[in-house]
Amino acid sequence: MDTDGSNLQLIYRGLLNNVRYPVWSPNGQQIAVADNNTWPWPVPDPDPQNNVSATAITVLNADGSGSRQVYQTQSRKGSRCPFVALPGQSETPSIIVLVERLTWMPDGQRLAFTNVGFLAFCDGHISGGRADVYLSPIPPALTPTEVTSSAANPSINRNRQLLFEGSLGTIEREGFGRPICKLNRPARPFLSAIMPKVNRFGHLMVAVLSSSEIPVVLLRIVVNVPKLLCSMIGKI
């Protein structure tokens, strides 16, 4: 579609008609998408109940041709549904792993993305959940490279610096992440910072999750004033 809304074209339907988070490659010649499908893939299990939600990362040419999968999550089926517990038994939930928020590396060879995992039960409710940032494998494979855990929504600049959302705490990979800025006397018990965006003037806008009755607080911070812990930044 052109910027004025004209020339709308369908270039890719997806593996199961459920495509999310499209992003242009740095040279504008390719597009990457989170291509929601099921696992196992591409050959489904003969028992439909064993095919659980998952996501592939698909890269295609700008005109929609040449689509290929570079990564596939491996969700895992739990107890058979409907689950009827016998004495001493408890349900084993399915482990669902999906991909969100893609961003290209500056060289256009790999993608950083968020892996989101949670537990799904037969009665429809979900539990737990975590998000981690990974790099797509080269060559395409089922095992990506973990960049940092308990993090989401990566963004990479031309200097290979990675900006991402993370909990207010330490980064497990020592030497990778560092706080951009830190709060000395918090007005609220801040939990984590999300949706970091830096404008061309170097100002950072971030949504901070709080445990108070006001769940999200928007802050606009000049990055070079170290008074607030806003997000994490590292180099890959």
CORBELVEN-V767190 format. One record per backbone hydrogen bond with DSSP energy under -0.5 kcal/mol. NH is the residue of the N-H (numbers start at 1). CO is the residue of the C=O. Records with the same first field share a line. If there is no record, write none. Layout:
NH=CO / CO
//
This chain:
2=6
5=2
11=9
16=36
20=34
23=32
25=30
28=25
31=60
32=23
33=58
34=20
35=33 / 56
36=18 / 34
37=54
39=52
44=42
48=46
50=47
51=48
52=39 / 50
54=37
56=35
57=71
58=33 / 56
59=68
60=31
61=65
62=29
64=61
68=59
70=57
71=57
72=141
73=55
75=73
76=95
79=92
84=82
85=83
89=86
93=91
94=120
95=76
96=94 / 118
97=53
98=116
100=114
103=112
105=110
108=105
112=103
113=134
114=100
115=113 / 132
116=98 / 114
117=130
118=96
119=127
120=94
121=125
124=121
127=119
130=117
132=115
133=148
134=113
135=145
136=111
141=70
144=142
145=135
146=144
147=133
148=133
151=131
152=165
155=163
157=161
160=157
162=234
163=155 / 161
164=232
165=152
166=193
167=150
168=191
169=167
174=172
176=173
177=173
178=233
180=231
184=182 / 227
190=188
191=209
192=209
193=166
194=207
197=205
199=203
202=199
204=221
205=197
206=219
207=194
208=206 / 217
209=192 / 207
210=215
211=189
215=213
217=208
219=206
221=204 / 219
223=202 / 221
225=222
226=224
227=225
228=225
230=228
232=164
233=178
234=162
236=160
//
